[in-house]
Amino acid sequence: MDLPTAWYLLIAALFVGYFVLEGFDFGVGALLPVLGRDDRERRVLINTIGPVWDGNEVWLITAGGALFAAFPEWYATLFSGFYAPLLLILLALIARGVAFEYRGKRTDPRWRARWDAAIVVGSLVPAFGWGLVFATLLRGVPLNADHDFVGTTLDLFSPYALLGGATTLALFVAHGAMFLALKTTRDIRARAARIAVRAATAALALAAPFLAWTLAQSSTLPGAPPADATTRDGLAPAAVALAIVAAGALAAALAAARARREGWAFTGTATAIAATVATLFAARHPVLLPSTLDPAGTLTVANASATAYTLRIMTWAAALCAPVVVAYQAWSYWVFRRRVDIRHIPE
């Protein structure tokens, strides 16, 4: 395996980790007004993710940095052509982070209600936006021969992309409900378990056609430009297998949620999200961003990667630092593994 392909797989792994971990954060935020009937219950919900939500976002920062360093051409085209949705996602993440820190600074109900609204919006927008962005990355956008985006913002809102956004939103809400059923007690736990069943049912109804459409899209995806010797026969079987795993894991999560097996249900939604994101990466390899205008504008692993020297340095840095980061985050999850009870929240 060459270094560009290795870094493509590593970036895919980073985004998988981000969506699995931050996915339940988004789900908890979206369910805040649904499950939190009063301020104490909303504080219980926030406390379930309070120790880990900011650490989960490190995966996004690392993925963005790796994307910039390993595939600068892809990074430049992505952040210029997808400027509007990525800016909305960024603003939503900022508002959400500020809300977590500031809602408890005052006891005024109106003050907390405004920050609660920021948490909800800051969770819903990225949950939908990331699905839209990644679906559009597979479908393609108008790129000229210089790899410049020459379309409009409306080109990003195709029916397939909108279905992708709805799918990730439903998956994250189901994932968040499973997490809350696993991390809370008493009435909140029972209500979260009921919502988890409904959310998983909706997620399965959206994910199945989205995954089927994804495989159909990948079969007609423009190949590499003639000057690029890379072919598209590397990971196509993996995409089919991953799509099947995603659908099966989500169905298993639904069955486990109905049986009140919360640990297995959460594992199922985590596996479904991981397999869905991996399907999107496997379905388009080695094409990074297909051009719907000019085949010469298609970005691939070969024509968008950094120099071999840069990738070698990055590989050594990742080999030394990544295990430490993963070990520390695993330790933090172990420390905060207990359920949160409303009795832990003072009046």
Buried (B, 14 or more C-beta within 10 A) or exposed (E): EEBBBBBBBBBBBBBBBBBBBBBBBBBBBBBBBBBBEEBBBBBBBBBBBEEBBEBBBBBBEBBBBBBBBBBBBBBBBBBEBBEEBBEBBEBBBEBBBBBBEBBEEEEEEEBBBEBBBBBBBBBBBBBBBBBBBBBBBBBBBBBEEEBEBBEEEEBBBBEBBBBBBBBBBBBBBBBBBBBBBBBBBEEBBEBBBEBBBBBBBBBBEBBBEBBEBBBEBBEEBBBBBEEBEBEBEBBBEBBBBBBBBBBBBBBBBBBBBBEBBBEBBBBBBBBBBBBBBBBBBBBBBBBBBBBBBBBBBBBBBBBBBBEEEBBEEBBEEBEEEBEEBEEEBEEEEEEBEEBBBBEEBEE
